Amino acid sequence: MMQNQTAQIDLILKQIDSFAYKSDDKLKIILKWTVEQKDIFSKTELQMHQYKTQLTKETEIKTQIQDKLNEIQKEMEQVEKSNKQTQSKNIQQTELINELKQQIDQMNNQLGLQKQLKQQISSTIGSSTTDFQLLSNLQQIQLEKQQAEQLLHQCRIQNQELKINNDNLQLKYQRLEQKHEDLYAQHQNSTLISTQQQSEAQQLKQQRQHLEQQVKENMYIQQDLKTQLTNLQLKEQNSNNTVIMLQKQIEQLQFDLKASQNTNQENQILNVQTQKEIQHKVINECCFIKVTTSNN
């Protein structure tokens, strides 16, 4: 009976140790899995933050490029407007020059006619009054011719200045157009990069949604594991209580065993004493019987 009780106690202790080991091992697995999930979620959050920062910078650069394009467009419109005004002014100057040329030609014709007329009158009449009038007319025509030539010279100078100004405006227009093309190409590249980044952002968004879904599922699993862990802890507590109770039972059994051993020892001593007493009684009886027999 004592051997059975000892074997039962050893079996209970082994079960308690096995349960405690399994519970601790499962708890370690749960904690390790929780830390790994937190690391994955943190890395995803960091990637999303980096992408948002980069996207903000790209948007700012794109806005700056668009502003520059608008400014260049306005400058090109102003140059175009100024160019049209210059062309219109050139046309007016050309028309004025042509008119002045016609006037000079007419004056030259009139001057030639008046010379011929003067010669005819001088040869025919020879009047000093007519000579004076013709001379006055000739001087007036020469003065008008000089004024017309001066005006023509000024018009030519203005026309040359307008031509230089027009060439400068044309060169500026070409530079602005080249700058516009460069910025437009840069804008196109930025748009292409932005499209690629949007695609990457969409992929990151899908990955994040997938991870969020996985995190939700993991949270449910974690909650379930927490429940299991709580149950395991309760079982462990119950096991601890059972261990305590079993330890008390073991102590009681050990106490009973010791008491039983003491009782057995006392019984053995009592048995020895009883046997001795019986032996004495038997010896005494034998002696009494022997004495009685001898007397008889």
Buried (B, 14 or more C-beta within 10 A) or exposed (E): EEEEBBEBBEEBBEEBEEBBEEBEEBBEEBEEBBEEBEEBBEEBEEBBEEBEEEBEEBEEBBEEBEEBBEEBEEBBEBBEEBBEEBEEBBEEBEEBBEEBEEBBEEBEEBBEEBEEBBEEBEEEEEEEEBBEEBEEBBEEBEEBBEEBEEBBEEBEEBBEEBEEBBEEBEEBBEEBEEBBEEBEEBBEEBEEEBEEBEEBBEEBEEEBEEBEEBBEEBEEBBEEBEEBBEEBEEBBEEBEEBBEEBEEBBEEBEEBBEEBEEEEEEEEEEEEEEEEEEEEEEEEEEEEEEEEEEEE
